[in-house]
Amino acid sequence: MSDAATAAARFTEYYGRAPAGVWSAPGRVNLIGEHTDYNDGFVFPFAIAERTWVALGDRADRVIRVATSFAPDAVEIHLDDLAPDAVSDWAAYPLGVAWALGEFGGDLSHARGVDLFITSDVPVGAGLSSSAALESAVALALDEHWGLGLDRPTLAKVGQLAENRVVGAPTGILDQSASLLSTLDSAVFLDCRSLDAEVIPLHFAAEGLTLLVIDTKVTHAHATGGYAARRASCEAGAAALGVSSLRDLDVDDLDRAQAVLDDETFRRVRHILTENRRVLDTVRTLHERGPGAIGPLLDASHASMRDDFEITVPEIDLAVATAQANGAVGARMTGGGFGGSAIALLADDLVPAVTRAVRDAFAEADYREPVIFTEQPSDGARRDR
């Protein structure tokens, strides 16, 4: 377990002095809207309780040095040497953010160097965006400490640019937006084209509902092929249909798309168009009927990811099917796919039974034992001390 005090203590232990401050940012669960973000579409994520903390201390030179509880050695670089190809491995995330701040107008020419120490309890590889939690915490810390004055939507772009250009993962802006913009008991309805964001109350607890997260322990990496291949298919489909982005199409265009595209590209496009519609329908349903009515939309989203986008794995499909069969309001994979976690929305009193059923199903299938826990929508990035 980590927290702000732990991060500060680890900083002091490592660097021999107290930090100037500690900032944190959460991981996220995407309630619905998968792979729509880089297609300029709609997403609906919320922050989770698990967070990444960044303790920061000033230096007298212009070196930025970063150490962490999950890697043995610190990495350092002069601020003048920051570039997309100058760092690699885990350090690409925090140091990529430092570089990207300059790309979005932050004047780093007179910035003093900093020492950073990072701790986290966001599960890595679980589809809960440990990477965006790290990027967002570092972005908020450096922006405030250096007095850059960038707003949170811009800091989300900073994190995305770092992940795209420095880490090499072609992700959209969903994860960073959730980490930076979320508030308690709410989700962020984000238009990824305009970047207009609306915080929508979820009222899970008030309605007697719990969100169960099922981490299958099948790890994924967005910088590798599957994610990039899906993005390439979407871009190819948009080009073949004569639009700049799949956001310019709607489900009414599916007949034309099927006539123009090969079967695989059509199915990729169909997922995006129907998923955008499902996000809009989910927000409307929450307003009109409450969270207990969104289950069929979650179920349909999973079927689309499984059959049209083909980004689920057998463990994820088993988790979702088992939750559905044992009374969940709705269930789906969450995150970029090819592993990670499933979510299930269910009545509070069903948590023990569904947890047991999923564990039994995994044992029977001879899968690795999943890690299962509950989540409630939490606050976004903040300064903790």
C-alpha positions as CSV (number, residue, x, y, z in Angstrom):
1,M,0.0,0.0,0.0
2,S,1.3,3.5,-0.9
3,D,0.2,7.0,0.0
4,A,1.6,10.5,0.1
5,A,3.4,9.9,3.4
6,T,5.1,6.8,2.0
7,A,6.2,8.7,-1.1
8,A,7.6,11.5,1.0
9,A,9.4,9.1,3.2
10,R,10.9,7.2,0.3
11,F,12.0,10.4,-1.3
12,T,13.8,11.4,1.9
13,E,15.4,8.0,2.3
14,Y,16.6,8.0,-1.3
15,Y,17.8,11.7,-1.7
16,G,18.6,12.6,1.9
17,R,16.3,15.5,2.2
18,A,12.5,16.2,2.5
19,P,10.6,16.8,-0.7
20,A,9.0,20.1,-1.5
21,G,5.7,18.5,-2.2
22,V,3.8,15.3,-3.1
23,W,1.3,15.0,-6.0
24,S,-0.9,12.1,-7.0
25,A,-3.2,10.9,-9.8
26,P,-5.5,7.9,-10.0
27,G,-5.8,5.0,-12.4
28,R,-9.1,4.7,-14.2
29,V,-11.9,2.4,-15.2
30,N,-13.5,3.1,-18.5
31,L,-17.2,2.5,-18.0
32,I,-17.9,2.4,-21.7
33,G,-16.3,3.8,-24.9
34,E,-13.4,1.6,-25.9
35,H,-11.0,2.6,-28.7
36,T,-13.3,5.5,-29.6
37,D,-10.9,8.1,-28.3
38,Y,-8.3,8.1,-31.1
39,N,-11.2,8.1,-33.5
40,D,-12.4,11.5,-32.2
41,G,-15.3,9.8,-30.5
42,F,-17.0,9.7,-27.1
43,V,-15.7,8.0,-23.9
44,F,-17.0,7.7,-20.3
45,P,-14.3,6.8,-17.8
46,F,-14.0,7.5,-14.1
47,A,-11.1,7.6,-11.6
48,I,-10.4,4.7,-9.2
49,A,-9.1,4.8,-5.7
50,E,-5.7,3.4,-6.6
51,R,-3.2,6.1,-7.3
52,T,0.4,7.0,-8.2
53,W,2.3,9.5,-6.0
54,V,5.2,11.7,-7.1
55,A,7.4,13.3,-4.4
56,L,9.4,16.2,-5.8
57,G,12.4,18.2,-4.6
58,D,14.3,21.1,-6.1
59,R,17.9,20.9,-7.4
60,A,20.4,23.7,-8.0
61,D,21.2,22.6,-11.6
62,R,19.1,21.8,-14.6
63,V,19.1,18.0,-14.2
64,I,15.9,16.0,-13.8
65,R,16.4,12.8,-11.9
66,V,13.7,10.2,-11.3
67,A,13.7,7.1,-9.0
68,T,10.9,4.7,-8.2
69,S,9.9,1.9,-5.9
70,F,9.5,-0.4,-8.9
71,A,12.9,-0.1,-10.6
72,P,16.3,-0.5,-9.0
73,D,18.2,2.5,-10.5
74,A,17.4,6.2,-10.9
75,V,17.5,7.8,-14.4
76,E,18.6,11.4,-14.9
77,I,18.9,13.8,-17.9
78,H,19.7,17.4,-18.4
79,L,16.6,19.5,-19.2
80,D,18.3,20.7,-22.4
81,D,18.7,17.1,-23.6
82,L,15.1,16.1,-23.3
83,A,13.9,14.6,-26.6
84,P,11.5,11.8,-27.7
85,D,14.4,9.4,-28.4
86,A,16.6,10.4,-25.3
87,V,14.9,8.1,-22.8
88,S,13.4,4.6,-22.8
89,D,11.9,1.9,-20.6
90,W,9.9,3.0,-17.6
91,A,11.6,6.4,-17.5
92,A,10.0,7.3,-20.8
93,Y,6.8,8.0,-19.0
94,P,7.9,10.7,-16.4
95,L,10.7,12.2,-18.5
96,G,8.5,12.1,-21.6
97,V,6.0,14.2,-19.7
98,A,8.8,16.7,-18.9
99,W,9.6,17.0,-22.6
100,A,5.9,17.2,-23.6
101,L,5.3,20.1,-21.2
102,G,7.7,22.2,-23.4
103,E,5.8,21.1,-26.5
104,F,2.6,22.6,-25.2
105,G,4.0,26.0,-24.4
106,G,5.6,25.4,-21.0
107,D,8.8,27.6,-20.9
108,L,11.5,25.3,-19.5
109,S,14.4,27.5,-20.4
110,H,14.8,28.8,-16.9
111,A,13.4,25.8,-15.0
112,R,15.5,24.4,-12.3
113,G,16.1,20.7,-12.2
114,V,14.1,18.4,-9.9
115,D,14.5,15.1,-8.1
116,L,11.4,12.8,-8.3
117,F,10.5,9.7,-6.4
118,I,7.5,7.7,-7.6
119,T,5.4,5.1,-5.8
120,S,2.1,3.6,-6.9
121,D,-0.6,1.1,-6.0
122,V,-2.3,1.1,-9.4
123,P,-2.0,-2.5,-10.8
124,V,0.4,-2.6,-13.8
125,G,-0.9,-4.4,-16.9
126,A,-4.5,-4.7,-15.5
127,G,-6.1,-2.3,-18.0
128,L,-6.6,0.3,-15.3
129,S,-4.1,2.8,-16.8
130,S,-1.2,2.8,-14.5
131,S,0.7,4.7,-17.2
132,A,-1.8,7.6,-17.3
133,A,-1.7,7.8,-13.5
134,L,2.1,8.2,-13.6
135,E,1.9,10.7,-16.5
136,S,-0.8,12.8,-14.9
137,A,0.8,12.9,-11.4
138,V,4.2,14.0,-13.0
139,A,2.5,16.6,-15.2
140,L,0.5,18.1,-12.4
141,A,3.6,18.2,-10.1
142,L,6.0,19.8,-12.7
143,D,3.3,22.2,-14.0
144,E,2.7,23.5,-10.5
145,H,6.3,23.5,-9.3
146,W,7.6,25.2,-12.4
147,G,4.7,27.7,-12.5
148,L,3.8,26.8,-16.1
149,G,0.1,27.6,-15.7
150,L,-1.3,24.9,-18.0
151,D,-4.9,23.8,-17.4
152,R,-5.9,20.2,-16.9
153,P,-7.2,19.5,-20.4
154,T,-3.8,20.6,-21.7
155,L,-2.0,18.4,-19.1
156,A,-4.1,15.5,-20.5
157,K,-2.7,16.3,-23.9
158,V,0.8,16.5,-22.4
159,G,0.4,12.9,-21.1
160,Q,-1.0,11.6,-24.4
161,L,1.9,13.2,-26.3
162,A,4.4,11.6,-24.0
163,E,2.8,8.2,-24.4
164,N,2.5,8.6,-28.2
165,R,5.9,10.1,-29.0
166,V,8.2,9.0,-26.2
167,V,6.8,5.7,-25.0
168,G,5.6,4.7,-28.5
169,A,2.1,3.7,-27.7
170,P,-0.6,5.1,-30.1
171,T,-3.2,5.7,-27.4
172,G,-5.9,8.4,-27.3
173,I,-6.6,10.9,-24.6
174,L,-9.2,8.9,-22.6
175,D,-6.9,7.8,-19.8
176,Q,-5.2,11.0,-19.0
177,S,-8.5,12.9,-19.1
178,A,-10.0,10.5,-16.6
179,S,-7.1,10.8,-14.3
180,L,-7.0,14.6,-14.4
181,L,-10.7,15.6,-14.7
182,S,-12.6,13.1,-12.5
183,T,-14.5,13.9,-9.3
184,L,-15.9,11.7,-6.6
185,D,-19.0,9.5,-7.5
186,S,-18.9,10.7,-11.1
187,A,-17.6,9.8,-14.6
188,V,-16.2,12.1,-17.3
189,F,-18.2,12.3,-20.5
190,L,-15.6,13.4,-22.9
191,D,-15.9,14.4,-26.5
192,C,-12.5,13.5,-27.8
193,R,-12.8,15.8,-30.9
194,S,-13.7,19.0,-29.1
195,L,-12.3,17.9,-25.7
196,D,-15.5,19.2,-24.1
197,A,-15.9,17.3,-20.9
198,E,-18.9,17.0,-18.6
199,V,-18.8,15.4,-15.2
200,I,-21.8,13.1,-14.8
201,P,-22.9,11.8,-11.4
202,L,-23.1,8.0,-11.4
203,H,-24.9,7.3,-8.0
204,F,-23.8,3.7,-7.8
205,A,-23.7,3.6,-4.0
206,A,-27.0,5.5,-3.7
207,E,-28.7,2.9,-5.9
208,G,-27.2,-0.1,-4.0
209,L,-24.8,-1.0,-6.8
210,T,-21.1,-2.0,-6.7
211,L,-18.6,-2.0,-9.5
212,L,-16.6,-5.2,-9.4
213,V,-13.2,-5.2,-11.1
214,I,-11.8,-8.6,-12.2
215,D,-8.1,-8.4,-13.0
216,T,-7.5,-11.5,-15.1
217,K,-3.7,-11.2,-14.6
218,V,-3.3,-11.5,-18.4
219,T,-0.9,-8.5,-19.0
220,H,-0.9,-6.4,-22.0
221,A,1.3,-3.7,-23.6
222,H,-0.1,-1.0,-25.8
223,A,3.2,-0.2,-27.5
224,T,3.0,-3.7,-29.2
225,G,1.1,-4.8,-32.2
226,G,-2.5,-5.4,-31.4
227,Y,-3.5,-1.9,-30.4
228,A,-1.6,-0.3,-33.2
229,A,-3.2,-2.7,-35.7
230,R,-6.7,-1.7,-34.6
231,R,-5.9,1.9,-34.9
232,A,-4.5,1.4,-38.4
233,S,-7.7,-0.5,-39.4
234,C,-9.8,2.4,-38.2
235,E,-7.7,4.9,-40.1
236,A,-7.9,2.8,-43.2
237,G,-11.7,2.5,-42.9
238,A,-12.1,6.2,-42.5
239,A,-9.9,6.9,-45.6
240,A,-11.8,4.4,-47.7
241,L,-15.1,6.0,-46.7
242,G,-13.8,9.5,-47.5
243,V,-13.8,11.0,-44.0
244,S,-11.0,12.3,-41.8
245,S,-12.1,10.3,-38.8
246,L,-14.7,7.7,-38.0
247,R,-16.4,10.3,-35.8
248,D,-17.7,11.8,-39.0
249,L,-19.9,8.6,-39.5
250,D,-22.8,7.2,-37.6
251,V,-24.5,3.8,-37.4
252,D,-26.7,5.0,-40.3
253,D,-23.6,4.7,-42.5
254,L,-23.0,1.0,-41.8
255,D,-24.7,-0.2,-44.9
256,R,-22.4,1.9,-47.1
257,A,-19.4,0.9,-45.0
258,Q,-20.2,-2.8,-45.5
259,A,-20.4,-2.3,-49.3
260,V,-17.1,-0.5,-49.5
261,L,-14.9,-2.3,-46.9
262,D,-13.4,-5.8,-46.5
263,D,-15.0,-7.8,-43.8
264,E,-12.3,-7.3,-41.1
265,T,-12.1,-3.5,-41.6
266,F,-15.9,-3.3,-41.7
267,R,-16.2,-5.0,-38.3
268,R,-13.6,-2.7,-36.8
269,V,-15.5,0.3,-38.1
270,R,-18.8,-1.1,-36.9
271,H,-17.4,-1.4,-33.4
272,I,-16.4,2.2,-33.3
273,L,-19.7,3.5,-34.7
274,T,-21.9,1.4,-32.4
275,E,-19.6,2.1,-29.4
276,N,-20.0,5.8,-29.9
277,R,-23.7,5.4,-29.9
278,R,-23.6,3.3,-26.8
279,V,-21.7,6.0,-24.9
280,L,-24.3,8.5,-25.8
281,D,-27.1,6.1,-24.8
282,T,-25.4,5.4,-21.5
283,V,-25.2,9.0,-20.6
284,R,-28.8,9.5,-21.6
285,T,-29.9,6.4,-19.7
286,L,-28.2,7.6,-16.5
287,H,-30.0,10.9,-16.7
288,E,-33.4,9.3,-17.4
289,R,-33.5,6.0,-15.6
290,G,-30.4,5.7,-13.4
291,P,-27.4,3.4,-13.3
292,G,-29.4,0.2,-12.8
293,A,-30.6,0.5,-16.5
294,I,-27.3,0.7,-18.2
295,G,-26.5,-3.0,-18.1
296,P,-27.6,-4.0,-21.6
297,L,-25.3,-1.3,-23.0
298,L,-22.3,-2.7,-21.1
299,D,-23.1,-6.2,-22.3
300,A,-23.4,-5.0,-25.9
301,S,-20.1,-3.2,-25.7
302,H,-18.4,-6.3,-24.6
303,A,-19.9,-8.4,-27.4
304,S,-18.7,-5.7,-29.9
305,M,-15.2,-5.8,-28.5
306,R,-15.2,-9.6,-28.6
307,D,-16.7,-10.2,-32.0
308,D,-16.1,-7.0,-34.1
309,F,-12.9,-5.5,-32.7
310,E,-11.5,-8.8,-31.5
311,I,-9.5,-7.4,-28.5
312,T,-10.7,-9.7,-25.7
313,V,-9.0,-12.9,-24.5
314,P,-10.6,-16.1,-23.2
315,E,-10.0,-15.1,-19.6
316,I,-11.8,-11.8,-20.1
317,D,-14.7,-13.5,-21.9
318,L,-15.1,-16.0,-19.1
319,A,-15.1,-13.4,-16.4
320,V,-17.8,-11.4,-18.2
321,A,-20.0,-14.4,-19.0
322,T,-19.7,-15.7,-15.4
323,A,-20.7,-12.3,-14.0
324,Q,-23.6,-12.0,-16.4
325,A,-24.8,-15.5,-15.6
326,N,-24.7,-14.8,-11.8
327,G,-26.9,-11.7,-11.8
328,A,-24.7,-8.8,-12.8
329,V,-26.6,-5.8,-14.2
330,G,-24.0,-5.7,-17.0
331,A,-20.4,-6.6,-17.6
332,R,-17.7,-5.8,-20.1
333,M,-14.0,-5.7,-20.7
334,T,-12.4,-2.4,-19.8
335,G,-9.2,-0.9,-21.2
336,G,-7.4,-1.3,-24.5
337,G,-7.7,-5.1,-24.6
338,F,-5.6,-8.2,-25.2
339,G,-5.7,-8.9,-21.4
340,G,-6.3,-6.7,-18.4
341,S,-9.6,-6.5,-16.5
342,A,-13.3,-6.9,-16.8
343,I,-15.9,-4.9,-14.9
344,A,-19.2,-6.0,-13.6
345,L,-22.0,-3.7,-12.2
346,L,-24.1,-5.6,-9.7
347,A,-26.2,-5.3,-6.6
348,D,-24.2,-4.9,-3.4
349,D,-25.4,-8.2,-2.0
350,L,-24.3,-10.1,-5.0
351,V,-20.6,-9.3,-4.6
352,P,-19.6,-12.4,-2.6
353,A,-21.5,-14.8,-4.9
354,V,-20.2,-13.3,-8.2
355,T,-16.6,-13.2,-6.8
356,R,-16.8,-16.8,-5.8
357,A,-18.4,-17.8,-9.1
358,V,-15.6,-16.1,-11.2
359,R,-12.9,-17.7,-9.1
360,D,-14.5,-21.1,-9.4
361,A,-14.9,-20.7,-13.2
362,F,-11.2,-19.7,-13.6
363,A,-10.1,-22.6,-11.5
364,E,-12.2,-25.0,-13.6
365,A,-10.7,-23.6,-16.8
366,D,-7.2,-23.9,-15.3
367,Y,-6.6,-20.2,-15.6
368,R,-4.4,-18.1,-13.3
369,E,-6.4,-17.0,-10.2
370,P,-7.9,-13.5,-10.9
371,V,-7.6,-10.6,-8.5
372,I,-11.1,-9.3,-7.8
373,F,-11.9,-6.1,-6.0
374,T,-14.6,-3.4,-5.8
375,E,-14.3,0.2,-6.9
376,Q,-16.2,3.4,-6.4
377,P,-15.6,6.5,-8.6
378,S,-12.9,8.6,-7.0
379,D,-11.3,12.0,-7.2
380,G,-8.8,12.9,-9.9
381,A,-5.2,14.2,-9.7
382,R,-4.3,16.5,-6.8
383,R,-1.6,17.9,-4.6
384,D,-1.5,15.8,-1.4
385,R,1.1,17.7,0.7
